[in-house]
Amino acid sequence: MRLLVTGGCGFIGSNFIRHILKKYPGYSIVNLDLLTYAGNLENLSDLQSDPGYKFVKGDIADLNIVEQVAQKGIDAIVNFAAESHVDRSLYDPGSFVRTNLVGVQVLLDAALKYKVKSFLQVSTDEVYGSVTDQKGFTEDSPLNPSSPYSASKASADLLALSYFKTFKAPVVISRGTNNFGPYQFPEKLLSLFITNALEDGPLPLYGDGMYIRDWLYVEDHCNALDLVLHQARPGEIYNISSHNEKTNKEITFLILKNLNKPESLIKYVPDRPAHDRHYALDSTKIERELGWRPKYTFEEGMRLTIEWYKNNRSWWENVKSGEYVKYYDRHYAYLKG
């Protein structure tokens, strides 16, 4: 099988590429990535000499580059490419709409034109908004996004489903919970707090710290996406959740405990606008229909993640030395008004 993986130099995409090439040595992958702030060629440096892997720098919203890749013969598209950080979407919504919606439209058009057999749109639990009771959202729950980021992803999901209904495009959608693991750009809570703590820097905790997220180890997510890609019927949606719901404060204290760092590193910062209180998904469907179960406990995933960041300081120190600093200067200026 020949796959086009978009956004493959990012966190989940790079882990997925490595997972696929290890499990299916006969497959070939073209990785199309624009290499924005969160895309890093070092994430896949170990695959540079792999004959089954090819990197192409390009924008999924650029029809010419997408068609240049697709016309060479692609069996499936797995779309990870996205602007994905809620905070960034608060002061730059336009880039989220362009990549997350227009880019998906370009990919869908190419999939139809070049008769791609499968199109996996990797989405997020944030499209549902915050849960109002203790039950997790199912795939049939209404979409209720709160930020420009989640609204752009929800719009892309609806567009993809419309292509399935109207044009019979072979679309499948996955919606996963918060991922964690190796190679995550240190702007997300867990990777940011681990790396800051390793440097004895502040851990900026929003509001009261009681926001609840469900944490999914990235390798478990890759296993789920593997099943969805190979077994799901077109037009289906699958929630992917490991049912590890933790408050941000719990995560913060756990990181400090594991690294033997003082609680004085915690810095409470102003809350962001429209901050969803609680995300939760019901993943019964993928468990029942595709037989997926998470292999890693939350504790195992945390141990592996913390060890990776401890053992790969040069990777994240290099990342945090550039765009990271510029971003946080802009972000905190925004919060302060």
SULRALIN-V472447 format. One record per helix or strand of 2 or more residues. SS is the DSSP state (h for helix, s for strand). FROM is the first residue (numbers start at 1). LEN is the number of residues. If there is no record, write none. Layout:
ss:SS from:FROM len:LEN
ss:SS from:FROM len:LEN
This chain:
ss:s from:2 len:5
ss:h from:11 len:13
ss:s from:28 len:6
ss:h from:41 len:7
ss:s from:53 len:5
ss:h from:63 len:8
ss:s from:76 len:4
ss:h from:86 len:6
ss:h from:93 len:21
ss:s from:118 len:7
ss:h from:125 len:4
ss:h from:148 len:20
ss:s from:171 len:6
ss:s from:178 len:3
ss:h from:189 len:10
ss:s from:203 len:4
ss:s from:212 len:6
ss:h from:218 len:14
ss:s from:237 len:4
ss:s from:245 len:3
ss:h from:248 len:12
ss:h from:263 len:3
ss:s from:266 len:4
ss:h from:284 len:7
ss:h from:298 len:14
ss:h from:313 len:8
ss:h from:323 len:13
